[in-house]
């Protein structure tokens, strides 16, 4: 449990550190690579079939992607913890012998 | 690691698609077989997919002053073998190509190859090497997920350099240019991916060892 906390803190530090010390807008690396290609005179020959009309809709869809993933992951973690808890404390999980199914 | 829609010349787009398709088909067959023979893997498989889904949506700032994202494909590769991740990674990339105009249909093959094939296979290979060298479960998982993520971004740089060699310095010069965009930025994010993957594996070790799949022997 303590290790988990330390790892979470380390992740937080790695993510926050650049925000504090680097003065930048943190443009996406994918967009930077695209800019290099555009500078070299390379044009896309195919357009996206559909594009979010603006930044707001794009961030909505990115948030939706994260929410779907996090929601399912949270469901998984809840199910596994619940099952494990009912195994460890069978007297709370109904009739003896019926726990841990 | 997303090569944007329409940028890869048609020949390159077709070639990378041809390279990626067999991996996705083989992954689909493995996935169907796994679900048929062990239906109880449905939930952990979904969790591995969800992990890739959420992680690849998070654009995280890096010390280079640009942002990039983890891919989350290492976890599933270690649990189920690298093959199935070709399918789960393709689902993530399709979602982003169709709904976010991030990546694309013409570049899907190249992006699937870097994120859903190279990343998982490198993660798997690093895991085997680390175990062979006597690494513990968390250390092996950390190295595998971190280097798998890093390999994905190096592969993207190679793909771009092959398609767009520098007029003066050729493939090598272009590779250095694209690596300077992707590789250094990716270092802290690859570490984040390694740490998050260790957290998931630690959770499974404690609460549901059966879900560890191929990692079970090491837990």
Interface residues (C-beta under 8 A of the other chain):
Chain A: X3 X4 X7 X8 X10 X11 X14 X15 X17 X18 X19 X21 X22 X23 X24 X26 X27 X28 X29 X30 X32 X33 X34 X36 X37 X40 X42 X44 X45 X46 X47 X48 X49 X50 X51 X52 X58 X61 X62 X63 X65 X66 X68 X69 X70 X71 X72 X73 X76 X77 X79 X80 X81 X83 X84
Chain B: X1 X2 X3 X4 X5 X6 X7 X9 X10 X43 X44 X46 X47 X49 X50 X51 X52 X53 X54 X55 X56 X57 X58 X59 X60 X61 X62 X63 X64 X65 X66 X67 X68 X95 X96 X97 X98 X99 X100 X101 X102 X104 X105 X106 X153 X156 X160 X164 X177 X178 X181 X182 X185 X186 X188 X191 X192 X195 X196 X198 X199 X202 X203 X204 X206 X207 X208 X211
